[in-house]
C-alpha cells in the first residue's frame, strides 16, 4: 500500500513539474522570439509582429491568453506603436546582447523576463522583454 502511494505521489509531482516546464518560456525560446520580433519591427511588418505580441488591452478575458489581432484597427495601431518604439532603439544601436533571464510574478501571473542590452558607442541602454506562453508559443507580453 505504501509503495503504491509513493508511486502515485511521485507521478503527481512529475506531471506537475512537466506541466510547469511546458507552461513557461525557456531562455532559448525568449531569445529566438525576440530576434524574430526585432526583425519584423525593422521591416515594419506589423502583421507578423502581432503574432508575437500577447494582447495587453482592456478585455481582461484575453490577458495572458491571446495575441493582438492585426485585423482590429485599434490593436493594429498598438502593435505599430510598440514596433516603432523598438525600431527606434534598434536604429540608434550598434548591437545588442542578452542579459539576465528570470521569472517575475505580475498580478499573480508568472512571467519570464529577458534583459536586452543595446550598445551605441559607449552608451548602453537596458530594456526588458517580458514573456508568457500562449498556445504553446512564446509571446512577448511587454517591452520596457
TORSETI-829969 format. One record per atom (N, C-alpha, C): residue number from 1; residue in three letters; y negated, x, z negated. Coordinates in nm, 4 decimals. Atoms other than C-alpha are relative to their C-alpha. Layout:
<atoms>
   pos   code         yy         xx         zz
   NUM    ala          Y          X          Z
...
</atoms>
This chain:
<atoms>
   pos   code         yy         xx         zz
     1    unk     0.1187     0.0819     0.0000
     1    unk     0.0000     0.0000     0.0000
     1    unk    -0.1258     0.0868     0.0000
     2    unk     0.1145    -0.0894     0.0078
     2    unk    -0.2419     0.2824    -0.0894
     2    unk    -0.0195     0.0740     0.1320
     3    unk     0.0090    -0.0697    -0.1274
     3    unk    -0.1612     0.4689     0.2319
     3    unk    -0.0591    -0.0913     0.1073
     4    unk     0.0513     0.0964    -0.0969
     4    unk    -0.2269     0.1572     0.4396
     4    unk    -0.1499    -0.0234    -0.0230
     5    unk     0.1405     0.0213     0.0350
     5    unk    -0.5568     0.1022     0.2582
     5    unk    -0.0842     0.1210     0.0405
     6    unk     0.0717    -0.1227    -0.0379
     6    unk    -0.6622     0.4646     0.3117
     6    unk    -0.0164     0.0094     0.1518
     7    unk     0.0078    -0.0016    -0.1470
     7    unk    -0.5844     0.4362     0.6835
     7    unk    -0.1064    -0.0980     0.0473
     8    unk     0.0989     0.1016    -0.0389
     8    unk    -0.7920     0.1185     0.7119
     8    unk    -0.1415     0.0490    -0.0317
     9    unk     0.1318    -0.0519     0.0382
     9    unk    -1.0844     0.2778     0.5265
     9    unk    -0.0417     0.1134     0.0940
    10    unk     0.0289    -0.1103    -0.0918
    10    unk    -1.0616     0.5896     0.7434
    10    unk    -0.0373    -0.0524     0.1377
    11    unk     0.0312     0.0589    -0.1301
    11    unk    -1.0548     0.3816     1.0623
    11    unk    -0.1372    -0.0668     0.0000
    12    unk     0.1306     0.0654     0.0119
    12    unk    -1.3535     0.1814     0.9424
    12    unk    -0.1125     0.1028     0.0139
    13    unk     0.1047    -0.1015    -0.0054
    13    unk    -1.5608     0.4981     0.8888
    13    unk    -0.0057     0.0703     0.1354
    14    unk    -0.0021    -0.0588    -0.1341
    14    unk    -1.4504     0.6472     1.2213
    14    unk    -0.0711    -0.0918     0.0980
    15    unk     0.0656     0.0964    -0.0894
    15    unk    -1.5553     0.3298     1.4040
    15    unk    -0.1489    -0.0102    -0.0287
    16    unk     0.1408     0.0073     0.0376
    16    unk    -1.8825     0.3128     1.2127
    16    unk    -0.0749     0.1222     0.0509
    17    unk     0.0622    -0.1235    -0.0454
    17    unk    -1.9642     0.6766     1.2884
    17    unk    -0.0088     0.0040     0.1515
    18    unk    -0.0002     0.0028    -0.1461
    18    unk    -1.8661     0.6362     1.6538
    18    unk    -0.1067    -0.0952     0.0507
    19    unk     0.0999     0.0981    -0.0411
    19    unk    -2.0832     0.3264     1.6866
    19    unk    -0.1412     0.0542    -0.0212
    20    unk     0.1316    -0.0560     0.0258
    20    unk    -2.3807     0.5054     1.5289
    20    unk    -0.0345     0.1086     0.1005
    21    unk     0.0293    -0.1073    -0.0943
    21    unk    -2.3478     0.8040     1.7590
    21    unk    -0.0304    -0.0550     0.1387
    22    unk     0.0277     0.0590    -0.1299
    22    unk    -2.3464     0.5780     2.0645
    22    unk    -0.1318    -0.0773     0.0015
    23    unk     0.1223     0.0783     0.0044
    23    unk    -2.6489     0.3833     1.9451
    23    unk    -0.1240     0.0886    -0.0112
    24    unk     0.1123    -0.0915     0.0092
    24    unk    -2.8665     0.6940     1.9172
    24    unk    -0.0096     0.0852     0.1259
    25    unk     0.0264    -0.0865    -0.1145
    25    unk    -3.0225     0.9093     2.1841
    25    unk     0.0258     0.1445    -0.0428
    26    unk    -0.0246    -0.1413     0.0292
    26    unk    -2.8986     1.2696     2.1940
    26    unk    -0.1177     0.0838     0.0495
    27    unk     0.1077    -0.0892    -0.0410
    27    unk    -3.1329     1.5656     2.2383
    27    unk     0.0052     0.0239     0.1513
    28    unk    -0.0119    -0.0224    -0.1447
    28    unk    -2.9967     1.6264     2.5901
    28    unk    -0.0453    -0.1224     0.0797
    29    unk     0.0444     0.1232    -0.0662
    29    unk    -3.0484     1.2624     2.6893
    29    unk    -0.1524    -0.0131    -0.0069
    30    unk     0.1447     0.0094     0.0185
    30    unk    -3.4020     1.2742     2.5491
    30    unk    -0.0738     0.0945     0.0945
    31    unk     0.0641    -0.0982    -0.0889
    31    unk    -3.4931     1.5886     2.7420
    31    unk     0.0116    -0.0432     0.1455
    32    unk    -0.0198     0.0433    -0.1380
    32    unk    -3.3441     1.4551     3.0651
    32    unk    -0.0893    -0.1202     0.0337
    33    unk     0.0842     0.1176    -0.0229
    33    unk    -3.5224     1.1190     3.0331
    33    unk    -0.1475     0.0388     0.0059
    34    unk     0.1387    -0.0462     0.0006
    34    unk    -3.8493     1.2967     2.9532
    34    unk    -0.0336     0.0679     0.1318
    35    unk     0.0245    -0.0674    -0.1287
    35    unk    -3.8191     1.5160     3.2635
    35    unk    -0.0111    -0.1008     0.1148
    36    unk     0.0085     0.1047    -0.1026
    36    unk    -3.7482     1.2124     3.4835
    36    unk    -0.1323    -0.0750    -0.0111
    37    unk     0.1235     0.0737     0.0229
    37    unk    -4.0399     1.0292     3.3271
    37    unk    -0.1206     0.0807     0.0476
    38    unk     0.1102    -0.0857    -0.0445
    38    unk    -4.2764     1.3234     3.3862
    38    unk    -0.0054     0.0055     0.1530
    39    unk    -0.0052    -0.0043    -0.1467
    39    unk    -4.1610     1.3443     3.7488
    39    unk    -0.0534    -0.1293     0.0602
    40    unk     0.0478     0.1289    -0.0506
    40    unk    -4.2192     0.9728     3.8060
    40    unk    -0.1504    -0.0157    -0.0220
    41    unk     0.1436     0.0106     0.0286
    41    unk    -4.5615     0.9903     3.6400
    41    unk    -0.0816     0.0854     0.0976
    42    unk     0.0704    -0.0878    -0.0946
    42    unk    -4.6658     1.2846     3.8600
    42    unk    -0.0108    -0.0645     0.1377
    43    unk    -0.0032     0.0652    -0.1314
    43    unk    -4.5714     1.0801     4.1681
    43    unk    -0.0658    -0.1380    -0.0017
    44    unk     0.0533     0.1357     0.0172
    44    unk    -4.7450     0.7659     4.0334
    44    unk     0.1040    -0.1054     0.0367
    45    unk    -0.1113     0.0918    -0.0255
    45    unk    -4.4056     0.5975     4.0631
    45    unk     0.0167    -0.0877    -0.1246
    46    unk     0.0037     0.0840     0.1191
    46    unk    -4.4746     0.3227     3.8115
    46    unk     0.1210    -0.0926    -0.0105
    47    unk    -0.1188     0.0865     0.0029
    47    unk    -4.1755     0.1094     3.9105
    47    unk     0.1156     0.0727    -0.0684
    48    unk    -0.1080    -0.0764     0.0641
    48    unk    -3.9243     0.3817     3.8195
    48    unk    -0.0371     0.0411    -0.1419
    49    unk     0.0438    -0.0311     0.1369
    49    unk    -4.1327     0.4783     3.5165
    49    unk     0.0297    -0.1159    -0.0934
    50    unk    -0.0239     0.1179     0.0843
    50    unk    -4.0986     0.1225     3.3872
    50    unk     0.1467    -0.0115    -0.0406
    51    unk    -0.1433     0.0046     0.0307
    51    unk    -3.7200     0.1631     3.3955
    51    unk     0.0380     0.0960    -0.1123
    52    unk    -0.0233    -0.0952     0.1090
    52    unk    -3.7530     0.4406     3.1343
    52    unk    -0.0784    -0.0346    -0.1264
    53    unk     0.0870     0.0343     0.1128
    53    unk    -4.0102     0.2756     2.9074
    53    unk     0.0474    -0.1259    -0.0711
    54    unk    -0.0389     0.1148     0.0815
    54    unk    -3.8981     0.0480     2.6268
    54    unk    -0.1214    -0.0910    -0.0172
    55    unk     0.1066     0.0988     0.0168
    55    unk    -4.1026    -0.2689     2.6048
    55    unk    -0.0602     0.0124    -0.1396
    56    unk     0.0719    -0.0094     0.1263
    56    unk    -4.3689    -0.2488     2.3347
    56    unk    -0.1223    -0.0911     0.0093
    57    unk     0.1072     0.0978    -0.0146
    57    unk    -4.5710    -0.5673     2.3571
    57    unk     0.0057    -0.1063    -0.1072
    58    unk     0.0140     0.1057     0.1008
    58    unk    -4.6409    -0.8928     2.1784
    58    unk     0.1266    -0.0834    -0.0199
    59    unk    -0.1232     0.0777     0.0113
    59    unk    -4.2988    -1.0513     2.2435
    59    unk     0.0989     0.0749    -0.0896
    60    unk    -0.0826    -0.0705     0.0999
    60    unk    -4.1158    -0.9422     1.9266
    60    unk     0.1492    -0.0058     0.0319
    61    unk    -0.1425     0.0115    -0.0325
    61    unk    -3.7797    -1.0625     2.0624
    61    unk     0.0458     0.1076     0.0983
    62    unk    -0.0346    -0.1038    -0.0979
    62    unk    -3.7920    -0.7881     2.3280
    62    unk    -0.0104     0.1414    -0.0552
    63    unk     0.0165    -0.1329     0.0574
    63    unk    -3.8831    -0.4977     2.0988
    63    unk     0.1356     0.0648    -0.0253
    64    unk    -0.1216    -0.0814     0.0177
    64    unk    -3.6130    -0.2267     2.0941
    64    unk     0.1183    -0.0512     0.0827
    65    unk    -0.1111     0.0603    -0.0741
    65    unk    -3.4046    -0.4360     2.3387
    65    unk    -0.0214    -0.0074     0.1497
    66    unk     0.0309     0.0251    -0.1403
    66    unk    -3.5782    -0.4425     2.6762
    66    unk    -0.0931     0.1080     0.0538
    67    unk     0.0907    -0.0912    -0.0686
    67    unk    -3.7601    -0.2279     2.9299
    67    unk    -0.1210    -0.0785     0.0507
    68    unk     0.1142     0.0670    -0.0621
    68    unk    -4.1012    -0.3015     3.0771
    68    unk     0.0425    -0.0590     0.1343
    69    unk    -0.0284     0.0694    -0.1254
    69    unk    -4.0887    -0.5425     3.3702
    69    unk    -0.1118     0.0329     0.0987
    70    unk     0.1027    -0.0414    -0.0960
    70    unk    -4.2734    -0.3891     3.6659
    70    unk    -0.0482    -0.1160     0.0870
    71    unk     0.0431     0.1175    -0.0770
    71    unk    -4.2923    -0.7349     3.8299
    71    unk    -0.1030    -0.0845    -0.0753
    72    unk     0.1001     0.0703     0.0803
    72    unk    -4.5105    -0.8633     3.5455
    72    unk    -0.1300     0.0809     0.0073
    73    unk     0.1242    -0.0762    -0.0177
    73    unk    -4.8736    -0.7647     3.6233
    73    unk    -0.0541     0.0641    -0.1282
    74    unk     0.0491    -0.0568     0.1261
    74    unk    -4.9681    -0.7143     3.2574
    74    unk     0.0850     0.1181    -0.0454
    75    unk    -0.0898    -0.1090     0.0393
    75    unk    -4.6631    -0.4995     3.1871
    75    unk    -0.0136     0.1180     0.0956
    76    unk     0.0189    -0.1058    -0.0986
    76    unk    -4.7112    -0.3043     3.5098
    76    unk    -0.1270     0.0790    -0.0316
    77    unk     0.1270    -0.0633     0.0363
    77    unk    -5.0693    -0.2328     3.4023
    77    unk     0.0184     0.0936    -0.1195
    78    unk    -0.0261    -0.0825     0.1175
    78    unk    -4.9448    -0.0975     3.0681
    78    unk     0.0797     0.1254     0.0378
    79    unk    -0.0782    -0.1152    -0.0469
    79    unk    -4.6872     0.1280     3.2387
    79    unk    -0.0919     0.0982     0.0724
    80    unk     0.0947    -0.0831    -0.0749
    80    unk    -4.9593     0.2557     3.4695
    80    unk    -0.0919     0.0769    -0.0959
    81    unk     0.0879    -0.0635     0.0985
    81    unk    -5.1874     0.3294     3.1696
    81    unk     0.0726     0.1153    -0.0706
    82    unk    -0.0787    -0.1033     0.0685
    82    unk    -4.9124     0.5241     2.9911
    82    unk     0.0228     0.1193     0.0928
    83    unk    -0.0264    -0.1081    -0.0968
    83    unk    -4.8266     0.7236     3.3050
    83    unk    -0.1252     0.0816     0.0293
    84    unk     0.1253    -0.0723    -0.0258
    84    unk    -5.1904     0.8125     3.3710
    84    unk    -0.0319     0.0940    -0.1171
    85    unk     0.0210    -0.0819     0.1197
    85    unk    -5.2161     0.9429     3.0130
    85    unk     0.0922     0.1226     0.0034
    86    unk    -0.0969    -0.1092    -0.0094
    86    unk    -4.9010     1.1525     3.0591
    86    unk    -0.0401     0.0957     0.1118
    87    unk     0.0343    -0.0814    -0.1157
    87    unk    -5.0121     1.2743     3.4016
    87    unk    -0.1223     0.0875    -0.0268
    88    unk     0.1184    -0.0790     0.0343
    88    unk    -5.3497     1.3894     3.2652
    88    unk     0.0401     0.1247    -0.0790
    89    unk    -0.0475    -0.1139     0.0793
    89    unk    -5.1694     1.6115     3.0144
    89    unk     0.0765     0.0985     0.0883
    90    unk    -0.0777    -0.0863    -0.0896
    90    unk    -4.9325     1.7431     3.2815
    90    unk    -0.0914     0.0796     0.0935
    91    unk     0.0907    -0.0662    -0.0945
    91    unk    -5.2211     1.8261     3.5185
    91    unk    -0.0758     0.1165    -0.0620
    92    unk     0.0750    -0.1087     0.0632
    92    unk    -5.4068     2.0419     3.2665
    92    unk     0.0900     0.1080    -0.0597
    93    unk    -0.0951    -0.0932     0.0616
    93    unk    -5.0915     2.2217     3.1526
    93    unk     0.0617     0.0929     0.1021
    94    unk    -0.0712    -0.0976    -0.0835
    94    unk    -4.9363     2.5344     3.2934
    94    unk     0.1502    -0.0211    -0.0098
    95    unk    -0.1430     0.0201     0.0229
    95    unk    -4.5995     2.4498     3.1428
    95    unk     0.0186    -0.0891    -0.1223
    96    unk    -0.0333     0.0725     0.1232
    96    unk    -4.4224     2.2525     2.8749
    96    unk     0.1381     0.0440    -0.0465
    97    unk    -0.1293    -0.0323     0.0585
    97    unk    -4.1336     2.3149     2.6406
    97    unk     0.0286    -0.1019    -0.1098
    98    unk    -0.0410     0.0967     0.1003
    98    unk    -3.9424     2.1198     2.3806
    98    unk     0.0097     0.0638    -0.1366
    99    unk    -0.0055    -0.0446     0.1390
    99    unk    -3.9674     2.1500     2.0065
    99    unk     0.1069    -0.0752    -0.0761
   100    unk    -0.0942     0.0662     0.0894
   100    unk    -3.8006     1.9666     1.7218
   100    unk     0.0454    -0.1349     0.0546
   101    unk    -0.0578     0.1303    -0.0307
   101    unk    -3.5755     1.6682     1.7721
   101    unk     0.0524    -0.0556    -0.1308
   102    unk    -0.0386     0.0531     0.1306
   102    unk    -3.5346     1.4422     1.4728
   102    unk     0.0028    -0.1518     0.0024
   103    unk    -0.0029     0.1448     0.0188
   103    unk    -3.4719     1.0902     1.3521
   103    unk    -0.1239    -0.0428    -0.0765
   104    unk     0.1136     0.0580     0.0717
   104    unk    -3.7553     0.8691     1.2341
   104    unk     0.0218    -0.1501    -0.0065
   105    unk    -0.0147     0.1440     0.0157
   105    unk    -3.7461     0.5166     1.0967
   105    unk    -0.1382    -0.0638     0.0017
   106    unk     0.1255     0.0745    -0.0126
   106    unk    -4.0260     0.2822     1.2008
   106    unk     0.0341    -0.1482    -0.0068
   107    unk    -0.0217     0.1444     0.0193
   107    unk    -4.0334    -0.0793     1.0815
   107    unk     0.1491    -0.0328    -0.0116
   108    unk    -0.1417     0.0237     0.0222
   108    unk    -3.6685    -0.0488     0.9787
   108    unk     0.0895     0.0370     0.1171
   109    unk    -0.0779    -0.0374    -0.1186
   109    unk    -3.5574     0.0760     1.3232
   109    unk     0.0061     0.1518     0.0095
   110    unk    -0.0186    -0.1441    -0.0107
   110    unk    -3.4110     0.4255     1.3570
   110    unk    -0.0248     0.0438     0.1443
   111    unk     0.0345    -0.0548    -0.1304
   111    unk    -3.5659     0.6139     1.6492
   111    unk     0.0238     0.1504    -0.0016
   112    unk    -0.0072    -0.1449    -0.0103
   112    unk    -3.5317     0.9684     1.7751
   112    unk    -0.1338     0.0465     0.0581
   113    unk     0.1288    -0.0542    -0.0412
   113    unk    -3.8412     1.1834     1.8243
   113    unk     0.0206     0.1403     0.0554
   114    unk    -0.0054    -0.1311    -0.0647
   114    unk    -3.8692     1.4777     2.0638
   114    unk    -0.1420     0.0526     0.0113
   115    unk     0.1306    -0.0628    -0.0141
   115    unk    -4.1661     1.7121     2.0357
   115    unk    -0.0060     0.0703     0.1349
   116    unk     0.0242    -0.0691    -0.1264
   116    unk    -4.3103     1.8361     2.3638
   116    unk    -0.1264     0.0819    -0.0181
   117    unk     0.1126    -0.0906     0.0131
   117    unk    -4.5399     2.1366     2.3630
   117    unk    -0.0518     0.0345     0.1390
   118    unk     0.0651    -0.0294    -0.1280
   118    unk    -4.7809     2.1624     2.6577
   118    unk    -0.0876     0.1231    -0.0200
   119    unk     0.0752    -0.1240     0.0091
   119    unk    -4.9358     2.5032     2.7234
   119    unk    -0.0949     0.0099     0.1180
   120    unk     0.1015    -0.0219    -0.1025
   120    unk    -5.2597     2.5629     2.9116
   120    unk    -0.0798     0.1225    -0.0427
   121    unk     0.0624    -0.1250     0.0424
   121    unk    -5.3727     2.9240     2.8897
   121    unk     0.0420     0.0314    -0.1421
   122    unk    -0.0315    -0.0279     0.1403
   122    unk    -5.3972     2.9975     2.5186
   122    unk     0.0029    -0.1275    -0.0840
   123    unk    -0.0008     0.1270     0.0736
   123    unk    -5.4244     2.6301     2.4232
   123    unk     0.1380    -0.0652     0.0043
   124    unk    -0.1268     0.0709     0.0101
   124    unk    -5.1271     2.4290     2.3062
   124    unk    -0.0276    -0.1421    -0.0464
   125    unk     0.0119     0.1405     0.0365
   125    unk    -5.1024     2.0514     2.2891
   125    unk     0.1392    -0.0502    -0.0335
   126    unk    -0.1298     0.0523     0.0416
   126    unk    -4.8198     1.8910     2.0937
   126    unk    -0.0015    -0.1522     0.0127
   127    unk    -0.0185     0.1443    -0.0129
   127    unk    -4.7014     1.5410     2.1840
   127    unk     0.1381    -0.0350    -0.0531
   128    unk    -0.1296     0.0490     0.0457
   128    unk    -4.4177     1.3294     2.0508
   128    unk     0.0440    -0.1130     0.0923
   129    unk    -0.0602     0.1057    -0.0798
   129    unk    -4.1879     1.1184     2.2628
   129    unk     0.1064    -0.0654    -0.0877
   130    unk    -0.0943     0.0726     0.0848
   130    unk    -4.0008     0.8505     2.0693
   130    unk     0.0984    -0.0759     0.0872
   131    unk    -0.1069     0.0603    -0.0779
   131    unk    -3.6698     0.7140     2.1912
   131    unk     0.0775    -0.1037    -0.0788
   132    unk    -0.0946     0.0986     0.0494
   132    unk    -3.4459     0.4163     2.1368
   132    unk     0.1019    -0.0189     0.1125
   133    unk    -0.1006     0.0236    -0.1027
   133    unk    -3.1235     0.3354     2.3192
   133    unk     0.0041    -0.1484     0.0340
   134    unk    -0.0047     0.1375    -0.0486
   134    unk    -3.1263     0.0193     2.5296
   134    unk     0.1051    -0.0069     0.1101
   135    unk    -0.1076     0.0173    -0.0996
   135    unk    -2.8218    -0.0983     2.7246
   135    unk     0.0727     0.1313     0.0262
   136    unk    -0.0725    -0.1264    -0.0113
   136    unk    -2.6599     0.2396     2.6564
   136    unk    -0.0794     0.1127     0.0629
   137    unk     0.0836    -0.1019    -0.0647
   137    unk    -2.9522     0.4313     2.8127
   137    unk    -0.1159     0.0384    -0.0909
   138    unk     0.1171    -0.0393     0.0789
   138    unk    -3.2288     0.6357     2.6514
   138    unk    -0.1252    -0.0660     0.0568
   139    unk     0.1250     0.0631    -0.0397
   139    unk    -3.5609     0.4529     2.6590
   139    unk    -0.1135     0.0620    -0.0806
   140    unk     0.1178    -0.0560     0.0676
   140    unk    -3.8995     0.6033     2.5775
   140    unk    -0.0726    -0.1169    -0.0654
   141    unk     0.0613     0.1085     0.0752
   141    unk    -4.0390     0.3824     2.3043
   141    unk    -0.1493     0.0234    -0.0196
   142    unk     0.1413    -0.0305     0.0197
   142    unk    -4.3688     0.5624     2.2556
   142    unk    -0.0257     0.1447     0.0382
   143    unk     0.0459    -0.1351    -0.0354
   143    unk    -4.5608     0.8679     2.3733
   143    unk    -0.1316     0.0210    -0.0725
   144    unk     0.1216    -0.0257     0.0778
   144    unk    -4.8155     1.0065     2.1290
   144    unk    -0.0399     0.1447     0.0090
</atoms>
